[in-house]
C-alpha cells in the first residue's frame, strides 16, 4: 500500500526569508564583489548556492574595503551596521522587517528608561543583533523559569525573538509581572512562525511519522521539530533528502512533512521525491 504524504500548507520560505534570498540572488546576478555579513539565512544549502554564484559570507566587515555587503535576514548588531556604513560599501539591507521592528522597539524602550527583557536564545544572531540596540540595561531569557530569576525593576519592556512561541512569551511576561511596577510588552513574534507551529501540531496528530526539513542552525526549524516530537515521537529533523532513513517508514501509512522558514522549495521537493522512491522500493 502506498504511503500518503501530507505537506503542510505553510512549509518553507516565510516573507522575510523570501525577500532576503531574492535580494541576494539579484545582487549576485549583477556581478562584482558581493558579500553577506554572516549567512544570509539559516540554510547551508542556500548559502552554498550563493557562494557558487560568487556571494561570499563574511564574519567581519573589516575584511573588505570595496564591493557590496548584504545584511542577512536576521539583521546585525548596531556596531556592525555602523562599521559597514563607515566603510562606504554598497549596502543591500535584507533584514527581515519583523526583526527590524524588534530592534526599533528595543531602542525606543531603552530611550524611555525601561530595562529590556528579550525573550529568546542568547546565542542566536537575531537576538544578539536585537540586544545591541539597547542603550540601557538588557537581559536575555529563554523561558519563564529564567525570567523568575530576574531582579526587581521599576520599568520593564519585553520584546521577543521573532521565532519564539507565543506560549514562551506569555510565560516570560507572567514572570515579569512579579518583577516590575510598570511593564510594556511588544508582541514581535512573526505570524508565519506561529502559523507554522500550529499547523505542525495539527499535522503531527494525524500522521504516523513527521519529517521536518531545515537547517540544523535554524531556530524556527528546531522549534518545529520540538513541537512535533512532543506529540509524535516518530519525528525526524533533516536538512537534505539523502539523510532520510528507509527504516523510519516501516509500518507507516501517513507521513507529515513540514519545513522551516529558511527552507527552499527545491529541498522540500527533493525530500518528497526521495520518500516516494523509498515507498516504491518497499512495495516491490
C-alpha positions as YAML, in Angstrom:
chain: A
units: angstrom
residues:
- id: 1
  name: UNK
  ca: [0.00, 0.00, 0.00]
- id: 2
  name: UNK
  ca: [1.34, 3.44, -0.99]
- id: 3
  name: UNK
  ca: [2.07, 5.83, 1.86]
- id: 4
  name: UNK
  ca: [0.08, 9.06, 1.93]
- id: 5
  name: UNK
  ca: [2.30, 12.14, 2.03]
- id: 6
  name: UNK
  ca: [0.79, 15.30, 3.55]
- id: 7
  name: UNK
  ca: [2.73, 18.55, 3.07]
- id: 8
  name: UNK
  ca: [1.97, 21.42, 5.44]
- id: 9
  name: UNK
  ca: [0.46, 24.38, 3.57]
- id: 10
  name: UNK
  ca: [2.89, 26.88, 5.10]
- id: 11
  name: UNK
  ca: [6.06, 24.81, 4.76]
- id: 12
  name: UNK
  ca: [9.16, 26.64, 3.54]
- id: 13
  name: UNK
  ca: [10.12, 30.25, 2.96]
- id: 14
  name: UNK
  ca: [8.41, 32.95, 5.00]
- id: 15
  name: UNK
  ca: [8.04, 36.50, 3.70]
- id: 16
  name: UNK
  ca: [11.25, 37.79, 5.30]
- id: 17
  name: UNK
  ca: [13.41, 34.91, 4.06]
- id: 18
  name: UNK
  ca: [11.90, 35.02, 0.56]
- id: 19
  name: UNK
  ca: [12.64, 38.75, 0.41]
- id: 20
  name: UNK
  ca: [16.22, 38.27, 1.69]
- id: 21
  name: UNK
  ca: [17.09, 35.49, -0.75]
- id: 22
  name: UNK
  ca: [15.55, 37.38, -3.66]
- id: 23
  name: UNK
  ca: [17.67, 40.44, -2.82]
- id: 24
  name: UNK
  ca: [20.77, 38.24, -2.50]
- id: 25
  name: UNK
  ca: [20.28, 36.47, -5.84]
- id: 26
  name: UNK
  ca: [19.52, 39.79, -7.56]
- id: 27
  name: UNK
  ca: [22.78, 41.22, -6.17]
- id: 28
  name: UNK
  ca: [24.65, 38.09, -7.32]
- id: 29
  name: UNK
  ca: [23.29, 38.47, -10.86]
- id: 30
  name: UNK
  ca: [24.77, 41.97, -11.06]
- id: 31
  name: UNK
  ca: [28.26, 40.55, -10.59]
- id: 32
  name: UNK
  ca: [31.10, 42.35, -8.84]
- id: 33
  name: UNK
  ca: [32.42, 41.65, -5.37]
- id: 34
  name: UNK
  ca: [29.42, 40.70, -3.26]
- id: 35
  name: UNK
  ca: [29.34, 39.53, 0.35]
- id: 36
  name: UNK
  ca: [26.84, 38.70, 3.07]
- id: 37
  name: UNK
  ca: [27.56, 39.73, 6.65]
- id: 38
  name: UNK
  ca: [27.04, 36.29, 8.17]
- id: 39
  name: UNK
  ca: [24.95, 33.63, 6.36]
- id: 40
  name: UNK
  ca: [22.05, 35.30, 4.51]
- id: 41
  name: UNK
  ca: [19.60, 32.78, 6.04]
- id: 42
  name: UNK
  ca: [19.97, 29.63, 8.14]
- id: 43
  name: UNK
  ca: [20.06, 27.24, 5.21]
- id: 44
  name: UNK
  ca: [23.56, 25.89, 4.44]
- id: 45
  name: UNK
  ca: [22.32, 24.75, 1.02]
- id: 46
  name: UNK
  ca: [21.13, 28.24, 0.00]
- id: 47
  name: UNK
  ca: [24.37, 29.76, 1.33]
- id: 48
  name: UNK
  ca: [26.36, 27.25, -0.75]
- id: 49
  name: UNK
  ca: [24.33, 28.06, -3.88]
- id: 50
  name: UNK
  ca: [25.03, 31.77, -3.42]
- id: 51
  name: UNK
  ca: [28.73, 31.03, -2.91]
- id: 52
  name: UNK
  ca: [28.70, 29.21, -6.27]
- id: 53
  name: UNK
  ca: [27.41, 32.48, -7.74]
- id: 54
  name: UNK
  ca: [30.24, 34.45, -6.13]
- id: 55
  name: UNK
  ca: [28.49, 35.71, -2.98]
- id: 56
  name: UNK
  ca: [30.74, 35.05, -0.01]
- id: 57
  name: UNK
  ca: [29.70, 35.15, 3.66]
- id: 58
  name: UNK
  ca: [31.89, 37.30, 5.91]
- id: 59
  name: UNK
  ca: [32.36, 37.23, 9.67]
- id: 60
  name: UNK
  ca: [33.94, 40.68, 9.81]
- id: 61
  name: UNK
  ca: [33.24, 43.63, 7.50]
- id: 62
  name: UNK
  ca: [36.83, 44.82, 8.06]
- id: 63
  name: UNK
  ca: [37.94, 42.01, 5.78]
- id: 64
  name: UNK
  ca: [36.85, 44.01, 2.71]
- id: 65
  name: UNK
  ca: [37.19, 47.61, 1.55]
- id: 66
  name: UNK
  ca: [35.04, 47.55, -1.59]
- id: 67
  name: UNK
  ca: [32.06, 45.82, -3.11]
- id: 68
  name: UNK
  ca: [28.51, 45.12, -1.98]
- id: 69
  name: UNK
  ca: [27.53, 43.97, 1.50]
- id: 70
  name: UNK
  ca: [24.20, 42.20, 2.01]
- id: 71
  name: UNK
  ca: [22.82, 42.42, 5.54]
- id: 72
  name: UNK
  ca: [21.40, 38.99, 6.42]
- id: 73
  name: UNK
  ca: [17.73, 38.35, 7.20]
- id: 74
  name: UNK
  ca: [18.45, 38.03, 10.94]
- id: 75
  name: UNK
  ca: [19.93, 41.53, 10.98]
- id: 76
  name: UNK
  ca: [23.27, 42.54, 12.50]
- id: 77
  name: UNK
  ca: [24.44, 44.31, 15.62]
- id: 78
  name: UNK
  ca: [24.22, 48.11, 15.63]
- id: 79
  name: UNK
  ca: [28.03, 48.49, 15.69]
- id: 80
  name: UNK
  ca: [28.40, 46.10, 12.74]
- id: 81
  name: UNK
  ca: [25.96, 48.17, 10.71]
- id: 82
  name: UNK
  ca: [27.84, 51.35, 11.68]
- id: 83
  name: UNK
  ca: [31.09, 49.72, 10.50]
- id: 84
  name: UNK
  ca: [29.56, 48.87, 7.13]
- id: 85
  name: UNK
  ca: [28.27, 52.41, 6.68]
- id: 86
  name: UNK
  ca: [31.62, 53.94, 7.69]
- id: 87
  name: UNK
  ca: [33.47, 51.95, 5.00]
- id: 88
  name: UNK
  ca: [31.31, 53.42, 2.23]
- id: 89
  name: UNK
  ca: [30.38, 50.00, 0.89]
- id: 90
  name: UNK
  ca: [27.24, 49.49, -1.17]
- id: 91
  name: UNK
  ca: [24.61, 48.10, 1.20]
- id: 92
  name: UNK
  ca: [21.72, 45.76, 0.44]
- id: 93
  name: UNK
  ca: [19.69, 45.56, 3.66]
- id: 94
  name: UNK
  ca: [17.90, 42.20, 3.66]
- id: 95
  name: UNK
  ca: [16.99, 42.36, 7.36]
- id: 96
  name: UNK
  ca: [13.54, 40.87, 7.90]
- id: 97
  name: UNK
  ca: [11.07, 43.74, 8.54]
- id: 98
  name: UNK
  ca: [9.82, 41.92, 11.66]
- id: 99
  name: UNK
  ca: [13.37, 41.73, 13.05]
- id: 100
  name: UNK
  ca: [13.89, 45.39, 12.21]
- id: 101
  name: UNK
  ca: [10.76, 46.27, 14.16]
- id: 102
  name: UNK
  ca: [12.04, 44.35, 17.22]
- id: 103
  name: UNK
  ca: [15.32, 46.28, 17.01]
- id: 104
  name: UNK
  ca: [13.41, 49.58, 16.91]
- id: 105
  name: UNK
  ca: [11.26, 48.60, 19.92]
- id: 106
  name: UNK
  ca: [14.36, 47.79, 21.99]
- id: 107
  name: UNK
  ca: [15.92, 51.13, 21.08]
- id: 108
  name: UNK
  ca: [12.77, 53.09, 21.98]
- id: 109
  name: UNK
  ca: [12.20, 51.19, 25.24]
- id: 110
  name: UNK
  ca: [15.78, 51.83, 26.34]
- id: 111
  name: UNK
  ca: [15.49, 55.51, 25.44]
- id: 112
  name: UNK
  ca: [12.33, 55.71, 27.58]
- id: 113
  name: UNK
  ca: [14.13, 54.33, 30.63]
- id: 114
  name: UNK
  ca: [12.88, 50.72, 30.55]
- id: 115
  name: UNK
  ca: [15.08, 47.77, 31.43]
- id: 116
  name: UNK
  ca: [14.64, 45.50, 28.42]
- id: 117
  name: UNK
  ca: [13.92, 41.76, 28.57]
- id: 118
  name: UNK
  ca: [14.43, 39.92, 25.27]
- id: 119
  name: UNK
  ca: [12.77, 36.52, 25.07]
- id: 120
  name: UNK
  ca: [14.97, 34.21, 23.00]
- id: 121
  name: UNK
  ca: [18.21, 32.33, 22.52]
- id: 122
  name: UNK
  ca: [21.16, 34.45, 23.66]
- id: 123
  name: UNK
  ca: [23.49, 32.73, 21.18]
- id: 124
  name: UNK
  ca: [21.27, 33.36, 18.15]
- id: 125
  name: UNK
  ca: [22.47, 36.12, 15.77]
- id: 126
  name: UNK
  ca: [19.00, 37.67, 15.61]
- id: 127
  name: UNK
  ca: [18.92, 38.07, 19.40]
- id: 128
  name: UNK
  ca: [22.50, 39.35, 19.53]
- id: 129
  name: UNK
  ca: [21.53, 41.97, 16.96]
- id: 130
  name: UNK
  ca: [18.32, 42.96, 18.77]
- id: 131
  name: UNK
  ca: [20.12, 43.30, 22.12]
- id: 132
  name: UNK
  ca: [22.72, 45.62, 20.59]
- id: 133
  name: UNK
  ca: [20.10, 48.32, 20.03]
- id: 134
  name: UNK
  ca: [19.58, 48.76, 23.78]
- id: 135
  name: UNK
  ca: [21.24, 51.81, 25.32]
- id: 136
  name: UNK
  ca: [20.49, 50.75, 28.90]
- id: 137
  name: UNK
  ca: [20.15, 47.52, 30.87]
- id: 138
  name: UNK
  ca: [19.09, 44.48, 28.84]
- id: 139
  name: UNK
  ca: [18.50, 40.82, 29.76]
- id: 140
  name: UNK
  ca: [18.01, 37.77, 27.55]
- id: 141
  name: UNK
  ca: [15.87, 34.96, 28.94]
- id: 142
  name: UNK
  ca: [14.90, 31.72, 27.26]
- id: 143
  name: UNK
  ca: [11.96, 30.74, 29.47]
- id: 144
  name: UNK
  ca: [9.57, 31.79, 32.21]
- id: 145
  name: UNK
  ca: [11.76, 29.91, 34.67]
- id: 146
  name: UNK
  ca: [14.77, 32.04, 33.70]
- id: 147
  name: UNK
  ca: [12.64, 35.18, 33.96]
- id: 148
  name: UNK
  ca: [11.77, 34.25, 37.56]
- id: 149
  name: UNK
  ca: [15.45, 34.80, 38.40]
- id: 150
  name: UNK
  ca: [15.48, 38.38, 37.11]
- id: 151
  name: UNK
  ca: [15.93, 41.19, 39.68]
- id: 152
  name: UNK
  ca: [13.09, 43.57, 40.52]
- id: 153
  name: UNK
  ca: [12.94, 46.58, 38.20]
- id: 154
  name: UNK
  ca: [10.78, 49.70, 38.16]
- id: 155
  name: UNK
  ca: [10.08, 49.63, 34.42]
- id: 156
  name: UNK
  ca: [10.32, 46.51, 32.24]
- id: 157
  name: UNK
  ca: [9.99, 46.34, 28.46]
- id: 158
  name: UNK
  ca: [9.57, 42.91, 26.87]
- id: 159
  name: UNK
  ca: [10.42, 42.03, 23.26]
- id: 160
  name: UNK
  ca: [10.60, 38.55, 21.73]
- id: 161
  name: UNK
  ca: [12.85, 36.91, 19.17]
- id: 162
  name: UNK
  ca: [10.63, 36.62, 16.08]
- id: 163
  name: UNK
  ca: [10.74, 32.80, 16.05]
- id: 164
  name: UNK
  ca: [9.72, 32.28, 19.68]
- id: 165
  name: UNK
  ca: [6.48, 30.52, 20.58]
- id: 166
  name: UNK
  ca: [3.65, 32.63, 21.96]
- id: 167
  name: UNK
  ca: [3.42, 30.28, 24.96]
- id: 168
  name: UNK
  ca: [7.03, 31.06, 25.89]
- id: 169
  name: UNK
  ca: [6.49, 34.81, 25.52]
- id: 170
  name: UNK
  ca: [3.42, 34.56, 27.74]
- id: 171
  name: UNK
  ca: [5.35, 32.59, 30.39]
- id: 172
  name: UNK
  ca: [8.09, 35.23, 30.49]
- id: 173
  name: UNK
  ca: [5.58, 38.10, 30.67]
- id: 174
  name: UNK
  ca: [3.76, 36.33, 33.53]
- id: 175
  name: UNK
  ca: [7.04, 36.04, 35.43]
- id: 176
  name: UNK
  ca: [7.88, 39.69, 34.74]
- id: 177
  name: UNK
  ca: [4.55, 40.80, 36.22]
- id: 178
  name: UNK
  ca: [6.00, 39.95, 39.61]
- id: 179
  name: UNK
  ca: [9.26, 41.77, 38.93]
- id: 180
  name: UNK
  ca: [8.26, 45.30, 37.96]
- id: 181
  name: UNK
  ca: [5.87, 48.10, 38.68]
- id: 182
  name: UNK
  ca: [5.37, 49.05, 35.05]
- id: 183
  name: UNK
  ca: [5.57, 46.62, 32.14]
- id: 184
  name: UNK
  ca: [5.35, 47.28, 28.43]
- id: 185
  name: UNK
  ca: [5.16, 44.27, 26.08]
- id: 186
  name: UNK
  ca: [5.66, 44.20, 22.33]
- id: 187
  name: UNK
  ca: [4.38, 41.12, 20.51]
- id: 188
  name: UNK
  ca: [7.22, 40.77, 18.00]
- id: 189
  name: UNK
  ca: [6.72, 37.10, 17.12]
- id: 190
  name: UNK
  ca: [6.31, 36.67, 13.38]
- id: 191
  name: UNK
  ca: [2.84, 35.46, 12.39]
- id: 192
  name: UNK
  ca: [4.41, 32.95, 10.00]
- id: 193
  name: UNK
  ca: [6.19, 31.29, 12.92]
- id: 194
  name: UNK
  ca: [3.00, 30.89, 14.96]
- id: 195
  name: UNK
  ca: [1.02, 29.63, 11.96]
- id: 196
  name: UNK
  ca: [3.70, 27.04, 11.09]
- id: 197
  name: UNK
  ca: [3.83, 25.75, 14.65]
- id: 198
  name: UNK
  ca: [0.06, 25.40, 14.97]
- id: 199
  name: UNK
  ca: [-0.15, 23.71, 11.57]
- id: 200
  name: UNK
  ca: [2.68, 21.34, 12.52]
- id: 201
  name: UNK
  ca: [0.89, 20.38, 15.76]
- id: 202
  name: UNK
  ca: [-2.31, 19.63, 13.87]
- id: 203
  name: UNK
  ca: [-0.49, 17.59, 11.24]
- id: 204
  name: UNK
  ca: [1.53, 15.62, 13.81]
- id: 205
  name: UNK
  ca: [-1.75, 14.49, 15.37]
- id: 206
  name: UNK
  ca: [-2.97, 12.98, 12.09]
- id: 207
  name: UNK
  ca: [0.07, 11.05, 10.80]
- id: 208
  name: UNK
  ca: [2.31, 8.15, 11.78]
- id: 209
  name: UNK
  ca: [5.62, 9.90, 11.05]
- id: 210
  name: UNK
  ca: [6.74, 13.55, 10.72]
- id: 211
  name: UNK
  ca: [9.62, 14.83, 8.62]
- id: 212
  name: UNK
  ca: [10.82, 18.35, 9.44]
- id: 213
  name: UNK
  ca: [13.13, 19.88, 6.83]
- id: 214
  name: UNK
  ca: [15.53, 22.74, 7.50]
- id: 215
  name: UNK
  ca: [18.97, 23.81, 8.65]
- id: 216
  name: UNK
  ca: [20.23, 22.43, 11.94]
- id: 217
  name: UNK
  ca: [21.24, 26.04, 12.70]
- id: 218
  name: UNK
  ca: [17.69, 27.29, 12.12]
- id: 219
  name: UNK
  ca: [15.89, 28.22, 15.36]
- id: 220
  name: UNK
  ca: [12.40, 28.06, 13.88]
- id: 221
  name: UNK
  ca: [13.06, 24.66, 12.25]
- id: 222
  name: UNK
  ca: [14.37, 23.23, 15.52]
- id: 223
  name: UNK
  ca: [11.26, 24.55, 17.26]
- id: 224
  name: UNK
  ca: [9.02, 22.89, 14.65]
- id: 225
  name: UNK
  ca: [10.81, 19.59, 15.30]
- id: 226
  name: UNK
  ca: [10.35, 20.03, 19.07]
- id: 227
  name: UNK
  ca: [6.65, 20.84, 18.71]
- id: 228
  name: UNK
  ca: [6.10, 17.76, 16.55]
- id: 229
  name: UNK
  ca: [8.21, 15.47, 18.77]
- id: 230
  name: UNK
  ca: [6.13, 16.38, 21.81]
- id: 231
  name: UNK
  ca: [3.06, 14.98, 20.06]
- id: 232
  name: UNK
  ca: [4.68, 12.36, 17.85]
- id: 233
  name: UNK
  ca: [7.99, 10.77, 18.95]
- id: 234
  name: UNK
  ca: [8.41, 9.43, 15.41]
- id: 235
  name: UNK
  ca: [9.58, 12.86, 14.23]
- id: 236
  name: UNK
  ca: [12.80, 13.37, 12.27]
- id: 237
  name: UNK
  ca: [14.62, 16.65, 11.56]
- id: 238
  name: UNK
  ca: [16.71, 16.57, 8.38]
- id: 239
  name: UNK
  ca: [18.45, 19.10, 6.14]
- id: 240
  name: UNK
  ca: [18.56, 17.17, 2.86]
- id: 241
  name: UNK
  ca: [16.87, 14.16, 1.24]
- id: 242
  name: UNK
  ca: [19.91, 11.88, 1.49]
- id: 243
  name: UNK
  ca: [19.53, 11.89, 5.30]
- id: 244
  name: UNK
  ca: [16.22, 10.01, 5.09]
- id: 245
  name: UNK
  ca: [16.39, 6.51, 6.57]
- id: 246
  name: UNK
  ca: [14.09, 3.92, 4.93]
- id: 247
  name: UNK
  ca: [13.62, 2.25, 8.34]
- id: 248
  name: UNK
  ca: [11.76, 5.33, 9.57]
- id: 249
  name: UNK
  ca: [8.83, 4.40, 7.35]
- id: 250
  name: UNK
  ca: [8.32, 0.78, 8.44]
- id: 251
  name: UNK
  ca: [4.61, 0.27, 9.08]
- id: 252
  name: UNK
  ca: [3.83, 3.91, 8.25]
- id: 253
  name: UNK
  ca: [0.66, 4.78, 6.33]
- id: 254
  name: UNK
  ca: [0.69, 8.57, 6.60]
- id: 255
  name: UNK
  ca: [3.74, 10.86, 6.52]
- id: 256
  name: UNK
  ca: [3.52, 14.52, 7.51]
- id: 257
  name: UNK
  ca: [6.07, 16.92, 6.03]
- id: 258
  name: UNK
  ca: [6.83, 20.46, 7.14]
- id: 259
  name: UNK
  ca: [9.78, 22.79, 6.74]
- id: 260
  name: UNK
  ca: [11.31, 25.77, 8.45]
- id: 261
  name: UNK
  ca: [11.04, 29.33, 7.21]
- id: 262
  name: UNK
  ca: [14.54, 29.18, 5.70]
- id: 263
  name: UNK
  ca: [13.96, 26.01, 3.67]
- id: 264
  name: UNK
  ca: [13.73, 26.48, -0.12]
- id: 265
  name: UNK
  ca: [11.09, 24.68, -2.18]
- id: 266
  name: UNK
  ca: [13.67, 22.66, -4.11]
- id: 267
  name: UNK
  ca: [14.87, 20.98, -0.91]
- id: 268
  name: UNK
  ca: [11.28, 20.11, 0.04]
- id: 269
  name: UNK
  ca: [10.66, 18.68, -3.45]
- id: 270
  name: UNK
  ca: [13.84, 16.56, -3.17]
- id: 271
  name: UNK
  ca: [12.64, 15.08, 0.13]
- id: 272
  name: UNK
  ca: [9.17, 14.27, -1.23]
- id: 273
  name: UNK
  ca: [10.70, 12.58, -4.28]
- id: 274
  name: UNK
  ca: [13.06, 10.53, -2.10]
- id: 275
  name: UNK
  ca: [10.24, 9.38, 0.23]
- id: 276
  name: UNK
  ca: [8.26, 8.22, -2.81]
- id: 277
  name: UNK
  ca: [11.28, 6.26, -4.02]
- id: 278
  name: UNK
  ca: [11.63, 4.62, -0.59]
- id: 279
  name: UNK
  ca: [7.92, 3.76, -0.65]
- id: 280
  name: UNK
  ca: [8.17, 2.19, -4.11]
- id: 281
  name: UNK
  ca: [11.16, 0.12, -3.02]
- id: 282
  name: UNK
  ca: [9.21, -1.21, -0.02]
- id: 283
  name: UNK
  ca: [6.21, -2.13, -2.21]
- id: 284
  name: UNK
  ca: [8.48, -4.09, -4.55]
...
